Amino acid sequence: MTITETALLDAVREALSVSDDTNAVTVNELCDALSITHKTAWQALKLLVAEDVVECVKVRRQNIAGHPQKLPGYRVKSSRNT
């Protein structure tokens, strides 16, 4: 099944808007949530950032060893930021 670009962007917006308490997701989390490839996720995020809909922020996540680290995360910009 092929997904249209519009449907993909809508799915990305939805995934980003219902993320955890940080309101941001990493690319890996986005790929897992939508069952898409990293390439597809990056393409969608690039468009959303260019449209000024999504912003990149640092999020704290635990690495495989259980240590906290800051990673790039993406969240939908709030209306007061635009």
N, C-alpha and C positions, 0 to 999 in steps of 0.2 A: 504494500500500500504506500502510495506517495502522499506526502503531506505538503500542502501549499505553504508558501512563505507567510501569507497572512495568518493561516491557522497556527503555524509554528510560533510566530511572534505573539499571537494571542495566548498560546500555551505558556510561553516564557513569561509573559506579563502576569498570568495567573499564578504560576509557580513562585514568582518573586513576591507577589502580593500576599501570599499565605505562608511565607517562610517563618522560621522560629522567632524568638523574642528579639533577635538582632535585626530582623526584617531584611536580612541579606543572606544570599546563598553563594557557595563557591561553585565553580564550574563543575566539579565532580558531583556535587549535590544536585545541581540542575540536570546533569546528564542522567543520574540515577532516577530522579523524579519523573523525567519525561521519556526515558528510554531512548535517548538520542546520543549521537557520537559527539566527541569533543569538538570536532570541526564544525558540526552543525550548531552546537551551542555557541561557539566563538563567533560564527557568522551572525547569528541572531543577536547576540549581545553587542556586537560591533554596530549593527543597525540601530538598536535601541539606545545606545550611548550617543550615537551621531544625531538621533532624533531628540536628544536631551530628555528621554523618558527614564533612563536608568543611569545610576552613578556607581562608580567603583569606590568601595570603602574597605578598610581592613577589618577582618573578623578573627576572633580567637577560636581556634579549633585545636583538639589534641592530635598529635601525630601518632604514628604507629607504636611508639615507645611510651605513649601516655603523657608526653610533655606538651604544655601549651605552646602554641605558636600563632603568629599573625599571618593570615593569608588574604589574598585579594578576594573580596566578596562583592556581590552586585545586589542592588536594591532599587526598587521603584522610587523615583524622586517624589517627595511629598509636594503637594500643590503650593505650599508656602515657599518652597525653594525655587520655584520656577518663575 
